Amino acid sequence: MLRHTFTSMILEAGESVVTLARWLGHSGPTITLDHYAHFMPEASGKGRAAVDALLGVVPEYIPDNLARA
């Protein structure tokens, strides 16, 4: 769970998929993309907001699409 959370947050932050694949020990970025592409920067921030809410983190900025949720 921690590995998945770390990976998703790093991808949302804009880290290179190639770099992240190396960090995770994947044989190539395709494997990383197969599992985590939905966490790329253009993906919705709802998952991260859910983790933040679970951890009690108060975000500095709440996107409009999440503020109304």
ZAMARGU-4260 file (C-alpha; in steps of 0.2 Angstrom, whole numbers, plus 5000, padded with zeros to 4 digits):
<rodrens>
0) 5000/5000/5000 | 5014/5012/5004 | 5023/5008/4988 | 5007/5012/4978 | 5004/5028/4988
5) 5022/5034/4985 | 5022/5030/4967 | 5005/5038/4964 | 5010/5054/4973 | 5027/5055/4964
10) 5019/5053/4947 | 5006/5067/4951 | 5020/5078/4956 | 5027/5076/4939 | 5042/5065/4941
15) 5048/5056/4925 | 5041/5039/4922 | 5058/5032/4917 | 5066/5038/4933 | 5052/5031/4944
20) 5053/5014/4935 | 5071/5013/4940 | 5067/5018/4958 | 5054/5004/4958 | 5065/4991/4950
25) 5053/4989/4935 | 5062/4982/4920 | 5055/4997/4910 | 5044/5012/4910 | 5030/5002/4901
30) 5027/4992/4917 | 5026/5008/4927 | 5014/5015/4915 | 5003/5000/4914 | 5000/5001/4933
35) 5001/5019/4937 | 4996/5029/4921 | 4980/5035/4929 | 4990/5045/4942 | 4999/5056/4929
40) 4998/5075/4931 | 4983/5076/4920 | 4973/5064/4930 | 4960/5069/4943 | 4967/5073/4960
45) 4952/5064/4969 | 4963/5049/4974 | 4976/5060/4982 | 4963/5071/4991 | 4956/5055/4998
50) 4973/5049/5005 | 4975/5067/5012 | 4958/5066/5020 | 4962/5049/5028 | 4979/5056/5035
55) 4971/5072/5041 | 4981/5083/5029 | 4974/5100/5026 | 4978/5105/5008 | 4985/5123/5005
60) 4974/5123/4989 | 4959/5113/4984 | 4955/5112/4966 | 4937/5119/4961 | 4932/5101/4955
65) 4936/5094/4973 | 4929/5109/4983 | 4912/5105/4978 | 4913/5086/4980
</rodrens>
